[in-house]
């Protein structure tokens, strides 16, 4: 299951949600940068990009936590 999802809004904004809860709305240059990077990216790269764009999920321990949860 993918943790993050995004929705493109007609006015150019991008809404990013995490587990079906709205996290952030990107507008302007950030939205344009996101759209350019997400196009053509594989699903794993898209998830990482959305995690980083939210600003609260880029502490560097995401991979470690994911690996620990798989071991249990």
C-alpha positions in Angstrom: 0.0 0.0 0.0 1.3 3.4 -0.9 1.5 5.8 2.0 1.3 9.1 0.1 -1.0 10.2 -2.7 -1.3 13.5 -4.6 -4.1 15.3 -6.4 -3.6 17.9 -9.1 -6.0 20.8 -8.6 -7.3 22.8 -11.6 -5.6 26.1 -10.5 -2.2 24.4 -10.5 -1.9 23.5 -6.9 -1.0 20.0 -5.7 -2.5 18.4 -2.6 -0.5 15.7 -0.9 -2.0 13.3 1.6 -0.6 10.7 3.8 -2.8 7.7 4.6 -5.8 9.5 3.3 -5.2 12.6 5.5 -4.4 15.9 3.9 -0.8 17.0 4.8 0.1 19.9 2.6 -0.9 21.9 -0.5 1.8 23.0 -2.8 1.3 26.2 -4.9 3.4 28.3 -7.3 7.0 27.3 -7.9 6.9 24.3 -5.4 3.9 22.9 -7.2 5.5 23.3 -10.6 8.7 21.7 -9.4 6.8 18.8 -7.9 4.8 18.2 -11.1 8.0 18.2 -13.2 9.7 15.7 -10.9 6.8 13.3 -10.4 6.1 12.9 -14.1 7.8 9.8 -15.3 9.2 8.8 -11.9 8.7 5.2 -10.7 6.3 4.7 -7.8 9.0 4.4 -5.2 10.6 7.6 -6.3 7.2 9.3 -6.3 6.6 8.2 -2.7 10.0 9.6 -1.6 9.4 12.9 -3.4 6.0 13.3 -1.7 7.6 12.5 1.7 10.2 15.1 1.2 7.8 17.7 -0.1 5.6 17.4 3.0 8.6 18.7 5.1 7.9 16.5 8.1 9.0 13.2 6.7 12.6 13.9 5.8 14.5 13.2 8.9 16.6 10.4 7.3 15.3 7.5 9.3 12.4 6.5 7.1 14.3 3.6 5.5 15.6 2.3 8.8 12.1 2.3 10.3 10.7 0.5 7.2 13.4 -2.1 7.5 12.7 -2.6 11.2 9.0 -3.0 10.6 9.6 -5.7 8.0 11.7 -7.7 10.4 9.0 -7.9 13.0 
